[in-house]
Amino acid sequence: MPRSITARRALSLALGTLLTLSPAVVPLASADRIRDIATIQGIRDNAVIGYGLVVGLDGSGDQTTQTPFTTQTLNNMLSELGITVPSGTNMQLRNVAAVMVTANVPPFASPGQQIDVTVSSVGTAKNLRGGTLLMTPLKGADGQVYALAQGNVVIGGAGAESGGSSVTINQLSSGRIPAGATIERSVALDMSRNGIVSLDLKRADFNTAAATMTAINRYFKRPIATAMDARNIQLIAPMDPAERVGFLAQVQNVQVNEAAPPAKVTINARTGSVIMNSDVKLRRAAVAHGNLSITIDRQDDVSQPGPLSNGETRTTPRANISVQSESGALQVIPASTDLVDVVNSLNSLGASTQDLISILEALKAAGSLQADLEII
């Protein structure tokens, strides 16, 4: 082969490699608003939690012998209301249940605003239908009370029991109270530090971060955005709060071409679900797949004693074990760059979902599956 042709072919391969690695040819998805792909640092929900009592149940409350804390809580609550229960009193609280109350305080929530709460049984109560949650303080991670919850519990399930048989639809020991809590204290937010506002991308990606920075600077026609890493982008925001609100509203509506996500295959090992995105590729490979089935059969043989031997008739178990292996012919999987071709190639193996998971793991180990394999 002439040296000129060899050098030309080597140069073509080198150029092809550079084009493959160049960020200019990274495929981009359709344009999205910044508010859909990023969040403003410091603006988030805050979880609150509380412990309380649900009363008014139809005999489906806690069993006091197994949940003594329910009785203790009720005694403390009655004492605060000026009612003294004599010591040693055996209260049968079939209509009372101890519950945990949880909620999320949204950002910028102010006192007087109402939020939804979730009520869940922590004792032996099986059904909270028809119950009423007594006033329960909801505390944050700092131990401060941020909301007060009270109201009628709404249960989305249904159940019936008769003659030892029962039927239950959905969950009966947990429910919600729409607008069941009132905000008593606002949560301080610090979204601007020295005039700098930070954006956090929901999916870390250097291409998306660079595209977001470029789109913001192009929209405002001045360099106000700086990409710090693959997730964080810092903005120079106005110092005046009113101007900052309008500024962030404009930033959230800027259109950005988000980079396409990396090729990934997600496998749910519990349900056997296999999900692939459109960038999954297969290299040419050969796969041999066979099934091994083991059958164990038990038979009872009767052993009769001889005549006049004074013996006893006995039963002797006998097990028959057979192993059957189905031959798996070596099949060639062609190289595929389109998701439809990948699916058709894998379906041609005729494997079950569980077997397909093993095949995908083997293809990934062999370097044929060009995608990240995630098992959840």
C-alpha positions in Angstrom: 0.0 0.0 0.0 1.4 3.4 -0.9 2.6 5.5 2.1 0.5 8.5 0.9 -2.7 6.5 1.1 -1.7 5.1 4.6 -1.0 8.6 5.8 -4.3 9.9 4.4 -6.2 7.1 6.1 -4.5 7.8 9.4 -5.2 11.5 9.1 -8.9 10.7 8.4 -9.1 8.6 11.5 -7.4 11.3 13.6 -9.9 13.9 12.3 -12.8 11.6 13.0 -11.6 11.1 16.6 -11.2 14.9 17.1 -14.7 15.5 15.8 -16.1 12.8 18.1 -14.5 14.4 21.1 -15.2 18.0 20.2 -17.9 19.6 22.4 -19.2 21.5 19.3 -20.9 18.3 18.0 -22.6 17.3 21.3 -26.2 16.7 20.5 -28.6 19.1 22.2 -32.2 18.5 23.1 -35.1 20.9 22.5 -35.0 24.4 24.1 -36.3 24.6 27.7 -36.9 27.4 30.1 -34.3 27.8 32.8 -37.1 27.4 35.4 -37.6 23.9 34.1 -34.0 22.8 34.3 -32.6 24.7 37.3 -33.5 26.0 40.7 -32.5 29.1 42.6 -30.2 28.2 45.5 -31.9 28.8 48.8 -35.5 28.6 47.6 -36.8 25.2 48.8 -39.4 23.5 50.9 -38.7 22.9 54.6 -40.0 19.7 56.3 -41.8 19.9 59.6 -43.0 17.1 61.8 -45.2 16.7 64.9 -46.7 14.1 67.2 -50.4 14.2 68.1 -53.6 12.3 68.8 -56.5 11.4 66.5 -59.9 11.0 68.3 -63.4 10.1 67.3 -62.5 6.7 65.8 -65.1 4.0 65.5 -63.4 1.5 67.8 -60.3 1.2 65.5 -57.9 3.1 67.7 -54.7 1.9 69.5 -54.7 -1.0 72.0 -53.6 0.6 75.2 -51.8 -2.6 76.3 -49.5 -2.5 73.3 -49.2 1.3 73.0 -48.8 2.8 76.5 -47.6 6.1 75.0 -51.1 6.8 73.7 -52.4 6.8 77.2 -49.5 8.9 78.5 -50.1 11.5 75.8 -53.8 11.7 76.5 -53.1 12.1 80.2 -50.7 15.0 79.5 -53.2 16.7 77.2 -56.0 16.3 79.8 -53.8 17.8 82.5 -53.1 20.8 80.4 -56.9 21.3 80.1 -57.3 21.1 83.8 -58.5 17.6 84.0 -56.8 15.2 86.4 -56.9 11.5 85.8 -56.5 9.4 89.0 -53.3 7.3 88.9 -53.8 3.6 88.2 -56.9 4.3 86.0 -57.2 1.8 83.2 -58.5 3.8 80.3 -59.7 1.8 77.3 -58.9 4.1 74.4 -60.4 2.3 71.5 -61.3 5.6 69.8 -57.9 7.3 70.2 -54.8 6.8 68.1 -51.3 8.2 68.3 -50.1 9.7 65.0 -47.2 11.4 63.4 -48.0 14.6 61.4 -45.8 15.7 58.5 -45.9 18.6 56.1 -43.7 20.7 53.9 -43.5 24.5 54.4 -43.2 26.1 51.0 -40.7 28.9 50.3 -41.9 32.4 51.1 -44.7 31.1 53.3 -46.0 33.7 55.7 -47.9 33.4 59.0 -51.6 32.7 58.4 -51.0 30.7 55.2 -52.5 27.1 55.2 -50.8 24.0 54.0 -51.7 20.3 53.7 -50.6 17.7 56.2 -50.2 14.0 56.2 -51.4 12.0 59.3 -49.9 8.5 59.8 -50.6 6.0 62.7 -47.6 5.0 64.8 -49.5 2.6 67.1 -51.8 -0.3 66.5 -54.6 1.7 65.0 -55.7 0.1 61.7 -58.2 2.7 60.5 -58.2 6.4 60.9 -61.4 7.0 59.0 -63.7 9.5 60.6 -61.0 10.7 63.1 -60.2 14.3 64.1 -56.6 15.4 64.7 -56.2 17.5 67.8 -54.1 20.6 67.7 -50.5 19.5 67.0 -47.5 21.8 66.8 -45.2 21.1 63.8 -41.5 21.7 64.4 -38.6 22.1 62.0 -35.1 20.7 62.3 -34.1 23.6 64.6 -36.8 22.6 67.1 -38.9 25.7 66.5 -42.7 25.5 65.9 -43.5 26.7 62.4 -47.1 25.5 62.1 -50.1 24.2 64.0 -52.2 21.3 62.6 -55.8 20.3 63.3 -58.8 19.0 61.5 -60.7 16.0 60.1 -58.6 13.2 58.5 -59.5 12.3 55.0 -58.8 8.6 54.1 -58.6 7.6 50.5 -59.0 3.8 51.1 -61.8 1.5 52.1 -62.2 -1.7 54.1 -64.6 -4.2 55.4 -64.4 -7.0 57.9 -66.8 -9.8 58.8 -66.5 -13.4 60.1 -62.8 -13.3 60.3 -62.4 -12.2 56.7 -61.4 -8.7 55.7 -60.9 -6.7 52.5 -58.8 -3.5 52.3 -58.4 -1.1 49.4 -55.4 1.3 49.6 -54.1 2.5 53.0 -56.4 3.1 56.0 -53.8 3.9 58.6 -52.7 7.1 56.8 -54.6 10.1 55.5 -54.4 13.8 54.7 -55.9 17.0 56.0 -56.2 19.5 53.2 -55.3 23.0 54.5 -54.9 21.3 57.9 -52.1 23.4 59.2 -51.6 27.1 59.7 -48.2 28.7 59.3 -47.2 30.4 62.6 -43.6 31.4 61.7 -42.0 32.2 58.3 -38.8 30.6 57.3 -35.9 32.9 56.6 -34.5 32.6 53.0 -31.0 33.7 51.9 -31.1 33.5 48.2 -28.7 36.5 47.6 -25.3 37.0 49.1 -23.6 40.2 48.4 -25.7 40.6 45.3 -24.8 37.1 43.9 -27.7 34.7 43.1 -26.8 31.1 42.4 -28.6 28.7 40.0 -28.4 25.0 40.5 -29.0 22.7 37.5 -31.2 19.8 38.3 -28.9 17.5 36.2 -25.2 18.3 36.4 -23.7 18.7 32.9 -20.9 20.9 31.7 -22.5 21.4 28.3 -25.8 22.5 29.8 -24.0 24.8 32.3 -22.0 26.5 29.5 -25.2 26.8 27.3 -27.1 28.4 30.3 -24.3 30.9 31.0 -24.2 31.8 27.3 -27.9 32.2 27.0 -28.3 34.4 30.0 -25.4 36.7 28.9 -26.8 36.9 25.4 -30.3 37.8 26.8 -29.1 40.6 29.0 -26.3 41.6 26.6 -23.7 41.8 29.3 -21.6 39.2 31.2 -23.7 38.7 34.4 -23.6 34.9 34.5 -20.6 32.7 35.3 -20.6 28.9 35.3 -18.7 27.8 38.4 -18.9 24.0 37.6 -21.2 21.5 36.0 -24.1 22.4 38.2 -23.7 25.9 39.8 -24.1 29.2 37.8 -23.7 32.5 39.7 -25.6 35.6 38.6 -24.9 39.3 39.4 -28.3 40.4 40.6 -29.6 43.9 41.5 -29.3 44.8 45.2 -32.8 46.3 45.3 -35.3 43.5 46.2 -38.0 44.8 43.8 -35.6 44.9 40.9 -34.2 41.5 41.9 -37.7 39.9 41.6 -38.1 41.2 38.0 -34.5 40.2 37.2 -35.0 36.6 38.4 -38.4 36.4 36.6 -36.6 37.2 33.3 -33.8 34.7 34.0 -36.3 31.9 34.6 -37.9 32.5 31.2 -34.6 32.4 29.2 -34.6 29.6 26.7 -31.7 27.1 26.9 -30.8 24.2 24.7 -30.2 21.5 27.4 -27.6 18.9 26.5 -28.9 15.4 25.8 -28.7 13.1 28.8 -26.0 10.3 28.7 -27.0 6.9 27.4 -28.5 4.9 30.3 -30.3 1.7 30.8 -32.3 1.5 34.1 -33.3 -1.8 35.5 -35.7 -2.4 38.3 -34.6 -5.6 39.8 -37.8 -6.0 41.9 -40.3 -5.6 39.1 -38.1 -6.7 36.2 -38.7 -3.4 34.3 -36.0 -2.4 31.7 -36.0 1.2 30.5 -33.6 2.7 27.9 -33.3 6.2 26.6 -32.8 7.1 22.9 -29.0 7.3 23.1 -28.4 3.6 23.9 -26.2 1.9 21.4 -25.0 -1.7 20.8 -21.7 -2.9 19.3 -21.6 -6.1 17.4 -21.6 -9.1 19.8 -22.4 -12.8 20.0 -24.7 -14.1 22.7 -25.4 -17.7 23.8 -28.4 -18.1 26.1 -29.8 -21.3 27.5 -32.1 -22.3 30.4 -31.4 -24.8 33.1 -34.4 -26.4 34.7 -34.3 -28.7 37.8 -37.3 -30.9 38.7 -37.5 -32.7 42.0 -40.3 -35.3 42.4 -41.1 -37.1 45.7 -42.8 -40.5 45.8 -43.7 -42.6 48.9 -42.9 -46.3 48.7 -44.8 -48.6 51.0 -42.6 -51.3 52.7 -44.6 -54.4 53.7 -43.1 -56.8 56.4 -42.8 -60.5 55.7 -45.5 -62.9 56.9 -45.4 -63.9 60.6 -42.5 -61.4 61.2 -44.4 -59.2 63.6 -43.1 -56.2 61.5 -44.9 -52.9 60.8 -45.8 -51.4 57.5 -43.7 -48.4 56.8 -43.7 -45.6 54.2 -40.3 -44.8 52.7 -39.9 -41.5 50.8 -38.0 -41.6 47.5 -36.9 -38.5 45.6 -36.4 -38.3 41.8 -34.2 -35.4 40.6 -33.9 -34.6 36.9 -31.9 -31.8 35.3 -32.8 -30.6 31.9 -30.7 -28.0 30.0 -31.9 -26.3 26.9 -29.2 -25.6 24.4 -28.6 -22.0 23.7 -27.3 -21.4 20.2 -24.8 -18.6 19.7 -26.6 -15.7 18.2 -25.0 -12.6 16.7 -26.4 -9.2 17.7 -25.7 -6.6 15.0 -24.4 -3.2 15.8 -27.3 -0.8 16.5 -27.3 3.0 16.9 -31.1 3.5 16.9 -33.2 2.7 19.9 -35.7 0.7 17.7 -32.9 -1.4 16.3 -31.5 -2.0 19.8 -34.9 -3.2 21.1 -35.4 -5.5 18.0 -31.9 -7.0 18.5 -32.6 -7.8 22.1 -36.1 -9.2 21.4 -34.6 -11.5 18.7 -32.9 -13.4 21.5 -36.3 -14.6 22.8 -35.3 -14.2 26.4 -37.6 -13.4 29.3 -37.3 -10.1 31.2 -35.2 -11.6 34.0 -32.9 -13.3 31.5 -32.7 -10.0 29.5 -31.3 -8.3 32.7 -28.5 -10.9 32.9 -27.8 -10.4 29.2 -27.6 -6.6 29.5 -25.2 -7.0 32.4 -23.0 -9.4 30.4 -23.1 -7.1 27.3 -22.0 -4.1 29.5 -19.2 -6.2 31.0 -18.1 -7.2 27.5 -18.1 -3.6 26.2 -20.9 -4.1 23.7 -23.5 -2.1 25.5 -22.7 1.6 25.0 -24.6 3.0 28.0 -24.5 3.4 31.7 -26.2 0.5 33.5 -28.2 1.5 36.6 -29.9 -1.1 38.8 -32.5 0.2 41.3 
